[in-house]
Amino acid sequence: MRPARGFTLLEVLVALAIVAVALAAGARAAQALVDNAERLHAVTAAQWCADNQLVGLRLSRVLPGIGDADFRCEQLGRAFAGQLLTRPTLNPNMRRIEAVVRDEAGQPLVTLTTVMSRY
């Protein structure tokens, strides 16, 4: 008579536990990749919004007054709120302009800074 061949129930359960842990780790890594891709998408669109605001100021060829101004922008189907912060510099013919773009929750996504001159 030959002994029975095959796996015991305990061996099968251990193998299933190992596979479950590996699949859970893979799912967590995949979710991290999706989150990073969504963040990159939002930051890229927010940077376009900030760039558009700063380029618009340069094209207007008018030195902006000192102070804060709010703006709204839509890029890639997402709406962003932003703020232009205009500050003086040591040279009265120049201004430091900072464009801050925030997400829906009000968290800053991107901040771009430039210096604009009167001439």
Phi, psi and omega in degrees: 000135182264144178291151180293140178252155178135184181260148175278164179300321180297318179296320179294318179295321177295317179297319177296322178296319179296316179296320180297318179295318179295319179293322178296319178295320178295320178294320179295319179294320179295321178295322177297321178294319178296317179298318179295321178294320178295320178296316179298319178300314181293317182293321179297314179295321178294323178294322176298319178299313180296316178301316180299319179295315181292321178293322177300320177295317180295320181290334179289340179056030177239128178289118184291152177286159180287134179146190182245145178220134178270151174214159176237149183212146175236126178222135176053036177079008179243142179262135179235147173252141181217173180216135173259121180252112182254124183234152179285162173239179178295332176269119182294347178269008182228153177227145173264121183241129181240125177255118179247123180247132184243158176275188183297330181276356180089006179277135179295131177263318182208147175229122176243138181235140177215168175241131182240138181251162181291326186254000000 
